[in-house]
Amino acid sequence: MSLYLSDVTLTYPDGEDRLTALDRVGLEVPRGTLTAVVGPSGSGKSSLLAVAATLVTPDTGTVTVDGVTTTGMSRAELTELRRRAIGIVFQQPHLLPSLTAAEQLQLMASIDGRSPARARGRALELLDAVGLAAQAGRRPHQLSGGQRQRVGIARALMNDPTLLLVDEPTSALDHERGAAVVDLLARLTHERSTATVLVTHDRTHLTAADRIAEVRDGRLRAPATAT
Ligand SMILES: Nc1ncnc2c1ncn2[C@@H]1O[C@H](COP(=O)(O)OP(=O)(O)OP(=O)(O)O)[C@@H](O)[C@H]1O
């Protein structure tokens, strides 16, 4: 099991009161499976991803990533866990304008202190895996929106994560490109044995998901197997 949330409650200050963003949420995501979490705006999807990413500590409940329960871990230990085990794909890939696709990925590895030659080899392998072998030398403005999103996906895989967290990857794409991105994520999930969580408000792309969980007002309905 690479992600296990048990009885997670998260609240935010709301005037005199507190707003419950996640209400006793339980979720298990085994390796090699893609779980889509769907729900309307404000339902708690981003909060769920932030907790799973260990960026936000819930009020109560436990978060287990890659077999490690995070309760009581220091900030440095959480940073190390994220570096080692978690990849995050953001809604917008936030690529650096002056770097080529390969360099965007290599940058991640140089931050991690890996050798440049190995980093380059891994970057090219991952760009090939997302269908961008021929675009490795292009800069962001020479890529389409869907291609930039795929660079963001490849970048999130540089540290060979066991947990891949994906935030609304299709929001800036048309239907066909959005569906292609979800299909790609499902394939990478199965090939690389990641536990993948994809949050979205849009159900129409999700045929490739293994399971779909619905979040409403901070409550998660048990994931159903996608049909
Ligand atoms: N930092 C914060 N401080 C206070 N309230 C917050 C904070 N972040 C989120 N909320 C509230 O918590 C609830 C859940 O928000 P969250 O962003 O997790 O939902 P969401 O489903 O991701 O929405 P969206 O699709 O609009 O991003 C909402 O009512 C939101 O207003």
The ligand as an SDF file (V2000), in Angstrom:
LIG
                    3D

 31 33  0  0  0  0  0  0  0  0999 V2000
   -6.1920   27.7630    3.4720 N   0  0  0  0  0  0  0  0  0  0  0  0
   -7.5250   27.7280    3.6780 C   0  0  0  0  0  0  0  0  0  0  0  0
   -8.0900   28.4950    4.6530 N   0  0  0  0  0  0  0  0  0  0  0  0
   -9.4190   28.4730    4.8710 C   0  0  0  0  0  0  0  0  0  0  0  0
  -10.2850   27.7080    4.1650 N   0  0  0  0  0  0  0  0  0  0  0  0
   -9.7920   26.9430    3.1740 C   0  0  0  0  0  0  0  0  0  0  0  0
   -8.3950   26.9070    2.8760 C   0  0  0  0  0  0  0  0  0  0  0  0
   -8.2030   26.0470    1.8400 N   0  0  0  0  0  0  0  0  0  0  0  0
   -9.4170   25.5770    1.5240 C   0  0  0  0  0  0  0  0  0  0  0  0
  -10.3750   26.1000    2.3160 N   0  0  0  0  0  0  0  0  0  0  0  0
  -11.8140   25.7610    2.2790 C   0  0  0  0  0  0  0  0  0  0  0  0
  -11.9210   24.3580    2.4790 O   0  0  0  0  0  0  0  0  0  0  0  0
  -12.9470   23.8100    1.6330 C   0  0  0  0  0  0  0  0  0  0  0  0
  -12.3400   22.7550    0.7250 C   0  0  0  0  0  0  0  0  0  0  0  0
  -11.4600   23.4260   -0.1880 O   0  0  0  0  0  0  0  0  0  0  0  0
  -10.5690   22.6630   -1.2760 P   0  0  0  0  0  0  0  0  0  0  0  0
   -9.7110   23.7030   -1.9380 O   0  0  0  0  0  0  0  0  0  0  0  0
   -9.9000   21.5100   -0.6470 O   0  0  0  0  0  0  0  0  0  0  0  0
  -11.6850   22.1340   -2.2910 O   0  0  0  0  0  0  0  0  0  0  0  0
  -11.5490   21.7190   -3.8250 P   0  0  0  0  0  0  0  0  0  0  0  0
  -12.5310   20.6200   -4.0300 O   0  0  0  0  0  0  0  0  0  0  0  0
  -10.1490   21.4400   -4.1580 O   0  0  0  0  0  0  0  0  0  0  0  0
  -12.0060   23.0150   -4.5890 O   0  0  0  0  0  0  0  0  0  0  0  0
  -11.4530   23.5990   -5.9990 P   0  0  0  0  0  0  0  0  0  0  0  0
  -11.8270   22.5850   -7.0360 O   0  0  0  0  0  0  0  0  0  0  0  0
  -12.2200   24.8780   -6.1140 O   0  0  0  0  0  0  0  0  0  0  0  0
   -9.9840   23.8100   -5.8480 O   0  0  0  0  0  0  0  0  0  0  0  0
  -13.5740   24.9770    0.8900 C   0  0  0  0  0  0  0  0  0  0  0  0
  -14.7110   25.4000    1.6070 O   0  0  0  0  0  0  0  0  0  0  0  0
  -12.4680   26.0390    0.9300 C   0  0  0  0  0  0  0  0  0  0  0  0
  -13.0400   27.3350    0.8930 O   0  0  0  0  0  0  0  0  0  0  0  0
  1  2  1  0
  2  3  1  0
  2  7  2  0
  3  4  2  0
  4  5  1  0
  5  6  2  0
  6  7  1  0
  6 10  1  0
  7  8  1  0
  8  9  2  0
  9 10  1  0
 10 11  1  0
 11 12  1  0
 11 30  1  0
 12 13  1  0
 13 14  1  0
 13 28  1  0
 14 15  1  0
 15 16  1  0
 16 17  2  0
 16 18  1  0
 16 19  1  0
 19 20  1  0
 20 21  2  0
 20 22  1  0
 20 23  1  0
 23 24  1  0
 24 25  2  0
 24 26  1  0
 24 27  1  0
 28 29  1  0
 28 30  1  0
 30 31  1  0
M  END
$$$$
